[in-house]
Amino acid sequence: MVKKGRKVNPSPHQIAFHARHAELGVRTFVLVLYVPPGKVASKEGKLLLYSGAQIFELVKSGVDTDPVASYHYGAVPWNMLMFTLAEA
């Protein structure tokens, strides 16, 4: 979850996990809840799906990094999300 601004702050362990798995060719994903400042999650929130291989760009650029997929928080099509994860 983005707590302030547009920055994503994964832990060092999460960064290492995604970087290592990307090196090995193993797919991982990062799901980020982004709610613009002053907005309500159910109305303006988005779930942003990133490839684990994007972890360094995600740390650097936050939610300005192009996601693999983006969903409105209040209406996530979970079956489409599962399909995206399986096909990515």
PDB file as gemmi writes it, atoms N, CA and C in Angstrom:
CRYST1    1.000    1.000    1.000  90.00  90.00  90.00 P 1                      
ATOM      1  N   MET A   1       0.843  -1.180   0.000  1.00  0.00           N  
ATOM      2  CA  MET A   1       0.000   0.000   0.000  1.00  0.00           C  
ATOM      3  C   MET A   1       0.888   1.242   0.000  1.00  0.00           C  
ATOM      4  N   VAL A   2       0.471   2.215  -0.760  1.00  0.00           N  
ATOM      5  CA  VAL A   2       1.172   3.495  -0.781  1.00  0.00           C  
ATOM      6  C   VAL A   2       0.638   4.299   0.399  1.00  0.00           C  
ATOM      7  N   LYS A   3       1.524   4.666   1.309  1.00  0.00           N  
ATOM      8  CA  LYS A   3       1.091   5.381   2.505  1.00  0.00           C  
ATOM      9  C   LYS A   3       1.174   6.891   2.342  1.00  0.00           C  
ATOM     10  N   LYS A   4       2.073   7.354   1.484  1.00  0.00           N  
ATOM     11  CA  LYS A   4       2.257   8.794   1.321  1.00  0.00           C  
ATOM     12  C   LYS A   4       2.726   9.076  -0.106  1.00  0.00           C  
ATOM     13  N   GLY A   5       2.072  10.025  -0.740  1.00  0.00           N  
ATOM     14  CA  GLY A   5       2.471  10.405  -2.093  1.00  0.00           C  
ATOM     15  C   GLY A   5       2.267   9.291  -3.091  1.00  0.00           C  
ATOM     16  N   ARG A   6       3.263   9.074  -3.943  1.00  0.00           N  
ATOM     17  CA  ARG A   6       3.183   8.064  -4.998  1.00  0.00           C  
ATOM     18  C   ARG A   6       4.274   7.010  -4.853  1.00  0.00           C  
ATOM     19  N   LYS A   7       4.965   7.020  -3.720  1.00  0.00           N  
ATOM     20  CA  LYS A   7       6.113   6.152  -3.492  1.00  0.00           C  
ATOM     21  C   LYS A   7       5.698   4.797  -2.939  1.00  0.00           C  
ATOM     22  N   VAL A   8       6.327   3.751  -3.434  1.00  0.00           N  
ATOM     23  CA  VAL A   8       6.115   2.392  -2.950  1.00  0.00           C  
ATOM     24  C   VAL A   8       7.355   2.015  -2.152  1.00  0.00           C  
ATOM     25  N   ASN A   9       7.173   1.506  -0.945  1.00  0.00           N  
ATOM     26  CA  ASN A   9       8.298   1.199  -0.062  1.00  0.00           C  
ATOM     27  C   ASN A   9       8.336  -0.270   0.345  1.00  0.00           C  
ATOM     28  N   PRO A  10       8.729  -1.154  -0.549  1.00  0.00           N  
ATOM     29  CA  PRO A  10       8.869  -2.550  -0.138  1.00  0.00           C  
ATOM     30  C   PRO A  10      10.058  -2.685   0.814  1.00  0.00           C  
ATOM     31  N   SER A  11      10.009  -3.716   1.626  1.00  0.00           N  
ATOM     32  CA  SER A  11      11.117  -3.958   2.555  1.00  0.00           C  
ATOM     33  C   SER A  11      12.340  -4.451   1.778  1.00  0.00           C  
ATOM     34  N   PRO A  12      13.526  -4.368   2.375  1.00  0.00           N  
ATOM     35  CA  PRO A  12      14.719  -4.910   1.709  1.00  0.00           C  
ATOM     36  C   PRO A  12      14.555  -6.397   1.373  1.00  0.00           C  
ATOM     37  N   HIS A  13      13.878  -7.137   2.245  1.00  0.00           N  
ATOM     38  CA  HIS A  13      13.642  -8.558   1.985  1.00  0.00           C  
ATOM     39  C   HIS A  13      12.771  -8.750   0.737  1.00  0.00           C  
ATOM     40  N   GLN A  14      11.718  -7.941   0.604  1.00  0.00           N  
ATOM     41  CA  GLN A  14      10.848  -8.046  -0.568  1.00  0.00           C  
ATOM     42  C   GLN A  14      11.602  -7.702  -1.848  1.00  0.00           C  
ATOM     43  N   ILE A  15      12.437  -6.674  -1.780  1.00  0.00           N  
ATOM     44  CA  ILE A  15      13.236  -6.286  -2.951  1.00  0.00           C  
ATOM     45  C   ILE A  15      14.164  -7.428  -3.348  1.00  0.00           C  
ATOM     46  N   ALA A  16      14.861  -7.990  -2.377  1.00  0.00           N  
ATOM     47  CA  ALA A  16      15.792  -9.090  -2.654  1.00  0.00           C  
ATOM     48  C   ALA A  16      15.054 -10.306  -3.218  1.00  0.00           C  
ATOM     49  N   PHE A  17      13.894 -10.614  -2.655  1.00  0.00           N  
ATOM     50  CA  PHE A  17      13.094 -11.749  -3.111  1.00  0.00           C  
ATOM     51  C   PHE A  17      12.739 -11.597  -4.592  1.00  0.00           C  
ATOM     52  N   HIS A  18      12.188 -10.444  -4.955  1.00  0.00           N  
ATOM     53  CA  HIS A  18      11.764 -10.246  -6.347  1.00  0.00           C  
ATOM     54  C   HIS A  18      12.959 -10.170  -7.297  1.00  0.00           C  
ATOM     55  N   ALA A  19      14.036  -9.524  -6.878  1.00  0.00           N  
ATOM     56  CA  ALA A  19      15.233  -9.425  -7.721  1.00  0.00           C  
ATOM     57  C   ALA A  19      15.838 -10.811  -7.958  1.00  0.00           C  
ATOM     58  N   ARG A  20      15.930 -11.598  -6.911  1.00  0.00           N  
ATOM     59  CA  ARG A  20      16.528 -12.938  -7.032  1.00  0.00           C  
ATOM     60  C   ARG A  20      15.675 -13.837  -7.929  1.00  0.00           C  
ATOM     61  N   HIS A  21      14.377 -13.794  -7.725  1.00  0.00           N  
ATOM     62  CA  HIS A  21      13.511 -14.629  -8.544  1.00  0.00           C  
ATOM     63  C   HIS A  21      13.513 -14.181 -10.005  1.00  0.00           C  
ATOM     64  N   ALA A  22      13.623 -12.885 -10.251  1.00  0.00           N  
ATOM     65  CA  ALA A  22      13.718 -12.386 -11.630  1.00  0.00           C  
ATOM     66  C   ALA A  22      14.996 -12.908 -12.289  1.00  0.00           C  
ATOM     67  N   GLU A  23      16.099 -12.917 -11.531  1.00  0.00           N  
ATOM     68  CA  GLU A  23      17.366 -13.456 -12.058  1.00  0.00           C  
ATOM     69  C   GLU A  23      17.223 -14.915 -12.457  1.00  0.00           C  
ATOM     70  N   LEU A  24      16.431 -15.656 -11.696  1.00  0.00           N  
ATOM     71  CA  LEU A  24      16.241 -17.085 -11.947  1.00  0.00           C  
ATOM     72  C   LEU A  24      15.169 -17.363 -12.999  1.00  0.00           C  
ATOM     73  N   GLY A  25      14.504 -16.301 -13.462  1.00  0.00           N  
ATOM     74  CA  GLY A  25      13.452 -16.467 -14.455  1.00  0.00           C  
ATOM     75  C   GLY A  25      12.115 -16.912 -13.868  1.00  0.00           C  
ATOM     76  N   VAL A  26      11.961 -16.749 -12.561  1.00  0.00           N  
ATOM     77  CA  VAL A  26      10.718 -17.125 -11.891  1.00  0.00           C  
ATOM     78  C   VAL A  26       9.822 -15.888 -11.806  1.00  0.00           C  
ATOM     79  N   ARG A  27       8.579 -16.024 -12.236  1.00  0.00           N  
ATOM     80  CA  ARG A  27       7.651 -14.900 -12.211  1.00  0.00           C  
ATOM     81  C   ARG A  27       7.143 -14.646 -10.792  1.00  0.00           C  
ATOM     82  N   THR A  28       7.186 -13.400 -10.399  1.00  0.00           N  
ATOM     83  CA  THR A  28       6.581 -12.959  -9.149  1.00  0.00           C  
ATOM     84  C   THR A  28       5.811 -11.689  -9.463  1.00  0.00           C  
ATOM     85  N   PHE A  29       4.962 -11.298  -8.536  1.00  0.00           N  
ATOM     86  CA  PHE A  29       4.140 -10.119  -8.758  1.00  0.00           C  
ATOM     87  C   PHE A  29       4.074  -9.270  -7.505  1.00  0.00           C  
ATOM     88  N   VAL A  30       3.853  -7.981  -7.706  1.00  0.00           N  
ATOM     89  CA  VAL A  30       3.666  -7.025  -6.620  1.00  0.00           C  
ATOM     90  C   VAL A  30       2.302  -6.369  -6.857  1.00  0.00           C  
ATOM     91  N   LEU A  31       1.430  -6.465  -5.861  1.00  0.00           N  
ATOM     92  CA  LEU A  31       0.111  -5.855  -5.951  1.00  0.00           C  
ATOM     93  C   LEU A  31       0.092  -4.667  -5.003  1.00  0.00           C  
ATOM     94  N   VAL A  32      -0.163  -3.481  -5.550  1.00  0.00           N  
ATOM     95  CA  VAL A  32      -0.093  -2.238  -4.777  1.00  0.00           C  
ATOM     96  C   VAL A  32      -1.471  -1.581  -4.739  1.00  0.00           C  
ATOM     97  N   LEU A  33      -1.899  -1.215  -3.546  1.00  0.00           N  
ATOM     98  CA  LEU A  33      -3.109  -0.414  -3.409  1.00  0.00           C  
ATOM     99  C   LEU A  33      -2.692   1.045  -3.402  1.00  0.00           C  
ATOM    100  N   TYR A  34      -3.214   1.801  -4.361  1.00  0.00           N  
ATOM    101  CA  TYR A  34      -2.905   3.227  -4.436  1.00  0.00           C  
ATOM    102  C   TYR A  34      -4.196   4.031  -4.327  1.00  0.00           C  
ATOM    103  N   VAL A  35      -4.237   4.908  -3.349  1.00  0.00           N  
ATOM    104  CA  VAL A  35      -5.363   5.820  -3.176  1.00  0.00           C  
ATOM    105  C   VAL A  35      -4.793   7.235  -3.235  1.00  0.00           C  
ATOM    106  N   PRO A  36      -5.206   8.041  -4.206  1.00  0.00           N  
ATOM    107  CA  PRO A  36      -4.697   9.410  -4.276  1.00  0.00           C  
ATOM    108  C   PRO A  36      -4.975  10.162  -2.968  1.00  0.00           C  
ATOM    109  N   PRO A  37      -4.058  11.035  -2.560  1.00  0.00           N  
ATOM    110  CA  PRO A  37      -4.242  11.788  -1.314  1.00  0.00           C  
ATOM    111  C   PRO A  37      -5.606  12.495  -1.276  1.00  0.00           C  
ATOM    112  N   GLY A  38      -6.273  12.368  -0.141  1.00  0.00           N  
ATOM    113  CA  GLY A  38      -7.556  13.028   0.042  1.00  0.00           C  
ATOM    114  C   GLY A  38      -8.735  12.311  -0.591  1.00  0.00           C  
ATOM    115  N   LYS A  39      -8.497  11.135  -1.167  1.00  0.00           N  
ATOM    116  CA  LYS A  39      -9.562  10.386  -1.836  1.00  0.00           C  
ATOM    117  C   LYS A  39      -9.961   9.177  -0.987  1.00  0.00           C  
ATOM    118  N   VAL A  40     -11.083   8.571  -1.322  1.00  0.00           N  
ATOM    119  CA  VAL A  40     -11.601   7.401  -0.624  1.00  0.00           C  
ATOM    120  C   VAL A  40     -11.278   6.161  -1.452  1.00  0.00           C  
ATOM    121  N   ALA A  41     -10.740   5.133  -0.802  1.00  0.00           N  
ATOM    122  CA  ALA A  41     -10.310   3.930  -1.518  1.00  0.00           C  
ATOM    123  C   ALA A  41     -11.418   3.323  -2.364  1.00  0.00           C  
ATOM    124  N   SER A  42     -12.615   3.216  -1.824  1.00  0.00           N  
ATOM    125  CA  SER A  42     -13.690   2.554  -2.561  1.00  0.00           C  
ATOM    126  C   SER A  42     -14.121   3.333  -3.807  1.00  0.00           C  
ATOM    127  N   LYS A  43     -13.834   4.633  -3.844  1.00  0.00           N  
ATOM    128  CA  LYS A  43     -14.234   5.444  -5.001  1.00  0.00           C  
ATOM    129  C   LYS A  43     -13.076   5.735  -5.950  1.00  0.00           C  
ATOM    130  N   GLU A  44     -11.907   6.026  -5.420  1.00  0.00           N  
ATOM    131  CA  GLU A  44     -10.778   6.464  -6.247  1.00  0.00           C  
ATOM    132  C   GLU A  44      -9.570   5.521  -6.199  1.00  0.00           C  
ATOM    133  N   GLY A  45      -9.636   4.498  -5.352  1.00  0.00           N  
ATOM    134  CA  GLY A  45      -8.496   3.602  -5.193  1.00  0.00           C  
ATOM    135  C   GLY A  45      -8.279   2.700  -6.392  1.00  0.00           C  
ATOM    136  N   LYS A  46      -7.028   2.310  -6.576  1.00  0.00           N  
ATOM    137  CA  LYS A  46      -6.672   1.393  -7.649  1.00  0.00           C  
ATOM    138  C   LYS A  46      -5.772   0.302  -7.095  1.00  0.00           C  
ATOM    139  N   LEU A  47      -5.957  -0.902  -7.606  1.00  0.00           N  
ATOM    140  CA  LEU A  47      -5.018  -1.982  -7.369  1.00  0.00           C  
ATOM    141  C   LEU A  47      -4.142  -2.050  -8.603  1.00  0.00           C  
ATOM    142  N   LEU A  48      -2.859  -1.882  -8.407  1.00  0.00           N  
ATOM    143  CA  LEU A  48      -1.895  -1.875  -9.506  1.00  0.00           C  
ATOM    144  C   LEU A  48      -1.061  -3.137  -9.419  1.00  0.00           C  
ATOM    145  N   LEU A  49      -1.005  -3.878 -10.487  1.00  0.00           N  
ATOM    146  CA  LEU A  49      -0.259  -5.128 -10.534  1.00  0.00           C  
ATOM    147  C   LEU A  49       1.042  -4.909 -11.299  1.00  0.00           C  
ATOM    148  N   TYR A  50       2.138  -5.260 -10.660  1.00  0.00           N  
ATOM    149  CA  TYR A  50       3.466  -5.130 -11.272  1.00  0.00           C  
ATOM    150  C   TYR A  50       4.146  -6.486 -11.316  1.00  0.00           C  
ATOM    151  N   SER A  51       5.004  -6.661 -12.285  1.00  0.00           N  
ATOM    152  CA  SER A  51       5.864  -7.839 -12.334  1.00  0.00           C  
ATOM    153  C   SER A  51       6.958  -7.663 -11.286  1.00  0.00           C  
ATOM    154  N   GLY A  52       7.336  -8.745 -10.643  1.00  0.00           N  
ATOM    155  CA  GLY A  52       8.427  -8.669  -9.680  1.00  0.00           C  
ATOM    156  C   GLY A  52       9.721  -8.175 -10.317  1.00  0.00           C  
ATOM    157  N   ALA A  53       9.875  -8.395 -11.629  1.00  0.00           N  
ATOM    158  CA  ALA A  53      11.068  -7.927 -12.341  1.00  0.00           C  
ATOM    159  C   ALA A  53      11.126  -6.402 -12.398  1.00  0.00           C  
ATOM    160  N   GLN A  54      10.018  -5.728 -12.092  1.00  0.00           N  
ATOM    161  CA  GLN A  54       9.966  -4.262 -12.092  1.00  0.00           C  
ATOM    162  C   GLN A  54      10.315  -3.675 -10.727  1.00  0.00           C  
ATOM    163  N   ILE A  55      10.770  -4.479  -9.790  1.00  0.00           N  
ATOM    164  CA  ILE A  55      10.918  -4.028  -8.403  1.00  0.00           C  
ATOM    165  C   ILE A  55      11.826  -2.801  -8.265  1.00  0.00           C  
ATOM    166  N   PHE A  56      12.932  -2.747  -8.967  1.00  0.00           N  
ATOM    167  CA  PHE A  56      13.832  -1.594  -8.819  1.00  0.00           C  
ATOM    168  C   PHE A  56      13.216  -0.328  -9.414  1.00  0.00           C  
ATOM    169  N   GLU A  57      12.535  -0.465 -10.538  1.00  0.00           N  
ATOM    170  CA  GLU A  57      11.840   0.679 -11.135  1.00  0.00           C  
ATOM    171  C   GLU A  57      10.697   1.133 -10.224  1.00  0.00           C  
ATOM    172  N   LEU A  58      10.029   0.176  -9.604  1.00  0.00           N  
ATOM    173  CA  LEU A  58       8.926   0.495  -8.696  1.00  0.00           C  
ATOM    174  C   LEU A  58       9.419   1.268  -7.478  1.00  0.00           C  
ATOM    175  N   VAL A  59      10.556   0.872  -6.939  1.00  0.00           N  
ATOM    176  CA  VAL A  59      11.147   1.604  -5.810  1.00  0.00           C  
ATOM    177  C   VAL A  59      11.547   3.012  -6.246  1.00  0.00           C  
ATOM    178  N   LYS A  60      12.106   3.131  -7.429  1.00  0.00           N  
ATOM    179  CA  LYS A  60      12.578   4.429  -7.917  1.00  0.00           C  
ATOM    180  C   LYS A  60      11.429   5.362  -8.308  1.00  0.00           C  
ATOM    181  N   SER A  61      10.465   4.851  -9.067  1.00  0.00           N  
ATOM    182  CA  SER A  61       9.426   5.706  -9.646  1.00  0.00           C  
ATOM    183  C   SER A  61       8.053   5.568  -8.995  1.00  0.00           C  
ATOM    184  N   GLY A  62       7.910   4.646  -8.065  1.00  0.00           N  
ATOM    185  CA  GLY A  62       6.629   4.468  -7.393  1.00  0.00           C  
ATOM    186  C   GLY A  62       5.526   4.089  -8.367  1.00  0.00           C  
ATOM    187  N   VAL A  63       4.315   4.579  -8.094  1.00  0.00           N  
ATOM    188  CA  VAL A  63       3.165   4.199  -8.913  1.00  0.00           C  
ATOM    189  C   VAL A  63       3.186   4.835 -10.306  1.00  0.00           C  
ATOM    190  N   ASP A  64       4.207   5.636 -10.609  1.00  0.00           N  
ATOM    191  CA  ASP A  64       4.374   6.155 -11.965  1.00  0.00           C  
ATOM    192  C   ASP A  64       4.954   5.083 -12.898  1.00  0.00           C  
ATOM    193  N   THR A  65       5.406   3.973 -12.330  1.00  0.00           N  
ATOM    194  CA  THR A  65       5.858   2.829 -13.112  1.00  0.00           C  
ATOM    195  C   THR A  65       4.635   2.232 -13.814  1.00  0.00           C  
ATOM    196  N   ASP A  66       4.794   1.873 -15.077  1.00  0.00           N  
ATOM    197  CA  ASP A  66       3.677   1.283 -15.819  1.00  0.00           C  
ATOM    198  C   ASP A  66       3.339  -0.094 -15.256  1.00  0.00           C  
ATOM    199  N   PRO A  67       2.108  -0.284 -14.772  1.00  0.00           N  
ATOM    200  CA  PRO A  67       1.731  -1.590 -14.233  1.00  0.00           C  
ATOM    201  C   PRO A  67       1.420  -2.592 -15.343  1.00  0.00           C  
ATOM    202  N   VAL A  68       1.481  -3.857 -14.995  1.00  0.00           N  
ATOM    203  CA  VAL A  68       1.062  -4.925 -15.898  1.00  0.00           C  
ATOM    204  C   VAL A  68      -0.448  -4.829 -16.100  1.00  0.00           C  
ATOM    205  N   ALA A  69      -1.155  -4.483 -15.005  1.00  0.00           N  
ATOM    206  CA  ALA A  69      -2.611  -4.316 -15.053  1.00  0.00           C  
ATOM    207  C   ALA A  69      -3.023  -3.352 -13.952  1.00  0.00           C  
ATOM    208  N   SER A  70      -4.185  -2.740 -14.135  1.00  0.00           N  
ATOM    209  CA  SER A  70      -4.713  -1.785 -13.168  1.00  0.00           C  
ATOM    210  C   SER A  70      -6.207  -2.046 -13.010  1.00  0.00           C  
ATOM    211  N   TYR A  71      -6.664  -2.055 -11.762  1.00  0.00           N  
ATOM    212  CA  TYR A  71      -8.065  -2.333 -11.477  1.00  0.00           C  
ATOM    213  C   TYR A  71      -8.613  -1.303 -10.507  1.00  0.00           C  
ATOM    214  N   HIS A  72      -9.880  -0.926 -10.686  1.00  0.00           N  
ATOM    215  CA  HIS A  72     -10.546  -0.040  -9.735  1.00  0.00           C  
ATOM    216  C   HIS A  72     -10.741  -0.832  -8.448  1.00  0.00           C  
ATOM    217  N   TYR A  73     -10.358  -0.247  -7.323  1.00  0.00           N  
ATOM    218  CA  TYR A  73     -10.382  -0.950  -6.039  1.00  0.00           C  
ATOM    219  C   TYR A  73     -11.769  -1.457  -5.663  1.00  0.00           C  
ATOM    220  N   GLY A  74     -12.802  -0.691  -5.944  1.00  0.00           N  
ATOM    221  CA  GLY A  74     -14.149  -1.075  -5.554  1.00  0.00           C  
ATOM    222  C   GLY A  74     -14.779  -2.135  -6.437  1.00  0.00           C  
ATOM    223  N   ALA A  75     -14.150  -2.468  -7.536  1.00  0.00           N  
ATOM    224  CA  ALA A  75     -14.744  -3.426  -8.477  1.00  0.00           C  
ATOM    225  C   ALA A  75     -13.659  -4.267  -9.148  1.00  0.00           C  
ATOM    226  N   VAL A  76     -12.877  -4.957  -8.356  1.00  0.00           N  
ATOM    227  CA  VAL A  76     -11.809  -5.789  -8.915  1.00  0.00           C  
ATOM    228  C   VAL A  76     -12.427  -7.041  -9.549  1.00  0.00           C  
ATOM    229  N   PRO A  77     -12.184  -7.269 -10.831  1.00  0.00           N  
ATOM    230  CA  PRO A  77     -12.660  -8.505 -11.465  1.00  0.00           C  
ATOM    231  C   PRO A  77     -11.659  -9.628 -11.137  1.00  0.00           C  
ATOM    232  N   TRP A  78     -11.863 -10.281  -9.998  1.00  0.00           N  
ATOM    233  CA  TRP A  78     -10.879 -11.244  -9.498  1.00  0.00           C  
ATOM    234  C   TRP A  78     -10.577 -12.347 -10.498  1.00  0.00           C  
ATOM    235  N   ASN A  79     -11.568 -12.775 -11.276  1.00  0.00           N  
ATOM    236  CA  ASN A  79     -11.291 -13.809 -12.276  1.00  0.00           C  
ATOM    237  C   ASN A  79     -10.349 -13.288 -13.358  1.00  0.00           C  
ATOM    238  N   MET A  80     -10.470 -12.005 -13.731  1.00  0.00           N  
ATOM    239  CA  MET A  80      -9.555 -11.421 -14.718  1.00  0.00           C  
ATOM    240  C   MET A  80      -8.154 -11.265 -14.121  1.00  0.00           C  
ATOM    241  N   LEU A  81      -8.078 -10.916 -12.836  1.00  0.00           N  
ATOM    242  CA  LEU A  81      -6.780 -10.800 -12.175  1.00  0.00           C  
ATOM    243  C   LEU A  81      -6.089 -12.157 -12.174  1.00  0.00           C  
ATOM    244  N   MET A  82      -6.812 -13.225 -11.842  1.00  0.00           N  
ATOM    245  CA  MET A  82      -6.215 -14.569 -11.853  1.00  0.00           C  
ATOM    246  C   MET A  82      -5.737 -14.935 -13.257  1.00  0.00           C  
ATOM    247  N   PHE A  83      -6.517 -14.559 -14.275  1.00  0.00           N  
ATOM    248  CA  PHE A  83      -6.134 -14.843 -15.660  1.00  0.00           C  
ATOM    249  C   PHE A  83      -4.852 -14.077 -16.012  1.00  0.00           C  
ATOM    250  N   THR A  84      -4.777 -12.823 -15.598  1.00  0.00           N  
ATOM    251  CA  THR A  84      -3.583 -12.004 -15.859  1.00  0.00           C  
ATOM    252  C   THR A  84      -2.359 -12.623 -15.208  1.00  0.00           C  
ATOM    253  N   LEU A  85      -2.491 -13.096 -13.971  1.00  0.00           N  
ATOM    254  CA  LEU A  85      -1.372 -13.722 -13.270  1.00  0.00           C  
ATOM    255  C   LEU A  85      -0.937 -15.009 -13.974  1.00  0.00           C  
ATOM    256  N   ALA A  86      -1.881 -15.764 -14.457  1.00  0.00           N  
ATOM    257  CA  ALA A  86      -1.560 -17.031 -15.120  1.00  0.00           C  
ATOM    258  C   ALA A  86      -0.904 -16.808 -16.479  1.00  0.00           C  
ATOM    259  N   GLU A  87      -1.278 -15.749 -17.166  1.00  0.00           N  
ATOM    260  CA  GLU A  87      -0.791 -15.509 -18.519  1.00  0.00           C  
ATOM    261  C   GLU A  87       0.441 -14.604 -18.569  1.00  0.00           C  
ATOM    262  N   ALA A  88       0.733 -13.884 -17.508  1.00  0.00           N  
ATOM    263  CA  ALA A  88       1.826 -12.901 -17.528  1.00  0.00           C  
ATOM    264  C   ALA A  88       3.174 -13.556 -17.656  1.00  0.00           C  
TER     265      ALA A  88                                                      
END                                                                             
